Amino acid sequence: MKKNLPAILGGEPAFREQIPMVRPVLPTFSEMAEGVGQILGTGMVTKGRYMREFEGALAEHLGVKHAVAVSSCTSGMMLVHKILGLTGNVVLPSFTFMATASALVWAGLRLNFADVDRATNNLDPAAAEAAITPQTTAIVAVHQFGNPADIAGLEAVAKKHGLKLIFDAAHGAGARYQGEPVGKQGDAQIFSLSPTKLLITGEGGIVSTNDDDLAEKIRMGREYGNDGNYDSAFAGLNARMPEFNALLGLHSLKRLEQAAEHRNETVALFQEVLGSLPGVGFQRVRNGDRHSYREISITLSPEAFGLTRDELAVALAAENIDTRKYYEPPIHKQTAYRPYYDGRPLPNTDWLSAHSLSLPMWSHMSTETAMGICKAIQQIQEHAASIRQEPGTQ
Ligand SMILES: Cc1ncc(COP(=O)(O)O)c(C=O)c1O
């Protein structure tokens, strides 16, 4: 082993064991034991008290009238789009996870891509407005990686054009918009509760809305569209949240604030160290907002940093540090969704897709681990020129 060299140049890896992207923080067995006993004892494994308790606790936490538990964020979005009666096309960002698009297509809608703001990674209200056609019925925005969307800007556009405004809040648990949890703005916001999130039910989602009619229909829609009399009001899904998941969510909710605070503190460390390196950028968070940091995504300008995003990813893999290229390819370049793309330029989407790299982030990441990742990146940057020569980094 050569001392003080990045692992890709023959040095010792920064970590002996793999540093994964995600390590979910879950309740202990003893915390869960009583509830699990209740579920098994009563035989109520679905549609029971824990789902109702979880919905009540979340509605209170989000400051919203209805938090309806569903089986995933994707199924929640499918139901919302269908029940709101959307037709024609829907404006959405292409720089997002595939489920933002798949839920719309499953609801029979056409995708109308608009560009994001390069600094925040979120849907740009001006670009969204420019994309509107006479057939547009809604805007779907995302709190990308947990960074609250420009809600006021999007509300103004939606209001002016008489459109529904829906937020894919998959990454939103723990995020605050102007001091308050995201969730109550727009017509509906849909959260994901899968294990990569801050609030976890295993698999699951929440539809958050102040619209009584929508909430009632989502409750019906998660049960086939059946209101109990077996005369389907509309074609629904089975999108119920099982009791074990809801119980997990109730305990996870107690840790949410701590998780968000810890992630923000850890990201501040990343910003302190990596912010001094040439060519490294971070998502801009608007004044008064709080990012959930469900994901820490950095951008890399290769001219200044000395390596491309892809080269850095290879060098970090040698250090046993996992990374993800979110989102490459962006939605408009994916096989299933390319046919919807009308060819309008999406320069920020394309740039972010080529230059963004997500680093590991956990709700309980130690300072030592965070600093280890930062130091590895620092060392890689110092040796950028030699790494460029290495076969296999291109
Ligand atoms: C932006 C975004 N939307 C939707 C989803 C889908 O969430 P779920 O897996 O709960 O359906 C994800 C998944 O992580 C996501 O990242």
Ligand as a Chemical Component Dictionary entry (heavy atoms), coordinates in Angstrom:
data_LIG
# 
_chem_comp.id                   LIG 
_chem_comp.type                 NON-POLYMER 
_chem_comp.pdbx_formal_charge   0 
_chem_comp.three_letter_code    LIG 
# 
loop_
_chem_comp_atom.comp_id 
_chem_comp_atom.atom_id 
_chem_comp_atom.alt_atom_id 
_chem_comp_atom.type_symbol 
_chem_comp_atom.charge 
_chem_comp_atom.model_Cartn_x 
_chem_comp_atom.model_Cartn_y 
_chem_comp_atom.model_Cartn_z 
_chem_comp_atom.pdbx_ordinal 
LIG C1 C1 C 0 -39.144 11.513 -6.365 1  
LIG C2 C2 C 0 -39.782 10.177 -6.066 2  
LIG N1 N1 N 0 -41.079 10.000 -6.343 3  
LIG C3 C3 C 0 -41.701 8.840  -6.093 4  
LIG C4 C4 C 0 -41.040 7.765  -5.530 5  
LIG C5 C5 C 0 -41.755 6.474  -5.318 6  
LIG O1 O1 O 0 -41.959 6.190  -3.967 7  
LIG P1 P1 P 0 -42.529 4.752  -3.553 8  
LIG O2 O2 O 0 -41.376 3.805  -3.659 9  
LIG O3 O3 O 0 -43.000 4.907  -2.139 10 
LIG O4 O4 O 0 -43.631 4.431  -4.476 11 
LIG C6 C6 C 0 -39.685 7.895  -5.205 12 
LIG C7 C7 C 0 -38.952 6.787  -4.578 13 
LIG O5 O5 O 0 -37.978 6.965  -3.900 14 
LIG C8 C8 C 0 -39.028 9.123  -5.495 15 
LIG O6 O6 O 0 -37.720 9.272  -5.257 16 
# 
loop_
_chem_comp_bond.comp_id 
_chem_comp_bond.atom_id_1 
_chem_comp_bond.atom_id_2 
_chem_comp_bond.value_order 
_chem_comp_bond.pdbx_ordinal 
LIG C1 C2 SING 1  
LIG C2 N1 SING 2  
LIG C2 C8 DOUB 3  
LIG N1 C3 DOUB 4  
LIG C3 C4 SING 5  
LIG C4 C5 SING 6  
LIG C4 C6 DOUB 7  
LIG C5 O1 SING 8  
LIG O1 P1 SING 9  
LIG P1 O2 DOUB 10 
LIG P1 O3 SING 11 
LIG P1 O4 SING 12 
LIG C6 C7 SING 13 
LIG C6 C8 SING 14 
LIG C7 O5 DOUB 15 
LIG C8 O6 SING 16 
# 
